Amino acid sequence: MKSDRYARVPKARTREDKRLDVVRFLGMAQPHMIAAETPETLAKRYDVTVDTARAEMRKAGLL
């Protein structure tokens, strides 16, 4: 039976994928967009914990 007849199901987003989304945003967004963000808003937008968002903001030198 050929497997290409069936639709591919996208993989579920892992915690690491979500954390990398935050890292990409902090690295690539324009300064005025980053200045308006807090750890709480990043956590809500990217579905990560507030501690994760805060840690990534610290690593980027924003806190």
C-alpha positions as CSV (number, residue, x, y, z in Angstrom):
1,M,0.0,0.0,0.0
2,K,1.4,3.4,-0.9
3,S,1.8,5.8,1.9
4,D,1.5,8.9,-0.2
5,R,-2.2,8.5,-0.4
6,Y,-2.6,9.6,3.1
7,A,-2.3,13.1,4.4
8,R,0.6,13.9,6.6
9,V,-0.2,15.0,10.1
10,P,1.9,17.9,11.3
11,K,3.9,17.1,14.4
12,A,2.9,18.7,17.7
13,R,4.8,21.7,18.8
14,T,7.1,20.8,21.6
15,R,8.2,23.0,24.5
16,E,11.6,23.5,22.8
17,D,9.9,24.6,19.6
18,K,7.9,27.2,21.4
19,R,11.1,28.4,23.3
20,L,12.9,28.8,20.0
21,D,10.0,30.9,18.7
22,V,10.6,33.3,21.5
23,V,14.4,33.3,20.7
24,R,13.7,34.0,17.0
25,F,11.3,36.9,17.9
26,L,13.8,38.5,20.3
27,G,16.6,38.1,17.7
28,M,14.8,39.3,14.6
29,A,12.0,41.8,15.7
30,Q,12.4,45.5,15.3
31,P,13.5,47.4,18.4
32,H,10.2,49.2,18.9
33,M,8.3,45.8,18.9
34,I,10.6,44.3,21.5
35,A,10.4,47.4,23.7
36,A,6.7,46.9,24.1
37,E,7.0,43.3,25.3
38,T,7.1,42.0,28.8
39,P,7.8,38.5,29.9
40,E,4.1,38.0,30.5
41,T,3.0,39.1,27.0
42,L,5.7,36.9,25.4
43,A,4.6,33.9,27.5
44,K,1.0,34.4,26.5
45,R,1.8,34.9,22.8
46,Y,4.1,32.0,22.4
47,D,2.5,29.6,25.0
48,V,5.6,29.3,27.2
49,T,6.0,29.8,30.9
50,V,6.7,33.3,32.2
51,D,10.0,32.0,33.6
52,T,11.1,30.8,30.2
53,A,10.2,34.1,28.6
54,R,12.0,36.0,31.3
55,A,15.1,33.8,31.0
56,E,15.2,34.4,27.2
57,M,14.8,38.1,27.6
58,R,17.7,38.1,30.1
59,K,19.9,36.1,27.7
60,A,19.1,38.7,25.0
61,G,20.1,41.5,27.4
62,L,16.6,43.0,27.6
63,L,16.0,42.7,31.4
